[in-house]
């Protein structure tokens, strides 16, 4: 057996000291983890300190070829669309010098129209013709901190400009027993709102709450079908807040300034309405100072005031009368008991009142049974010598009676 020199020279009974080998301070696993940590820190630093205001936003890029000359053949615009999960785009011709690009969301099926001018600039569908502001007189709009709200300009008032029906119809109504119907609670729930818009005759007035994802679109659809439109203001009921009408509710305990500020928020949600009415609000509408402030603001803005008749102690009639404000209070709620037989009875009472007094006004909700019964009833009304009219026509007739 070979013996090394170190072993021969070592003291008896002792083993020679082993030489230390050079070792890295970190294992391979620890080194890999460190590199990954540095990479993650780099990404985090970029996300925190690099400001890109458009980061993550959907992008639409449109390239439009120059307008063709008479000698050129028609050319087709090219479209490059990146919009989340959008998987299709359609180009349609609008007015001269414009193109409409319909972007279809692949996950929800939702469509969004983008109008592209001949110069390649892009506008939202709400800025193009026909627009969501179609038929809205810009002179009757005023900028508020919440957006555009209606305003009267001299003798020009929303209650007159946006009133439904023709002069001939109004003249006929003055000589004929007339009934106005106001359907409330619309705007929340597109399906039931569209059902009311399409199934009910144009003479039925539709009242919209300020809520819902896009009340302006539904209101414009109603106006396109020649319905007269009201804005319902959420007002405090007696059991508030257990029974809460919604955000920005007008409160009987709030100051007039606070309630008018909330009213401005509601009025900015959509345009084209002839007046405002209550949404719930038994406590509020019975509070004189609160209703005086609302009536005064409505008068200033050239709007009518509608009371759905749900509160027997309403201060709205006195507030409106003191200001000479166009006003109407519903005579009864048609679907207070939402059954076919009870709705028929209520409609019969309205007919009797219209023949006796010359006009009558009924309020109803947007329940399916109410819509169905009213649609069928309206078709037979003329045969009984009674005319169905918008709310503003009933207001005019009440003043002439």
Buried (B, 14 or more C-beta within 10 A) or exposed (E): EEEEEEEEEEEEEEEEEEEEEEEEEEEEEEEEEEEEEEEEEEEEEEEEEEEEEEEEEBEBEBEBEEEEEEEEEEEEBEBEBEBEEBEEBEBEEBEEEBBBBBBBBEEEEEEBBBBBBBEEEEBEBEEBEEBBBEEBBEEBBBEBEBBBBBBBBEEEBBBBBBBBBEEEBBEBBBEBBBBBBBBBBBBBBBEBBBBBBEBBBBBBBBBBBBBBEEBBBBBBBBBEBEBBBBBBBBBBBBEBEEEEBEEBBBBBEBEBEEBBBBBBBBBBBBBBBBBBBBBBBBBBBBBEEBBBBBBBBBBBBBBBBBBBBBBEEBBBBEBBEEBEBBBBBBBBBBBBEBEEEBBEEBBEBBBEBBBEBBBBBBBBBBBEEBBBBBBEBBEEBEEEEBBBBBBBBBBBBBEEE
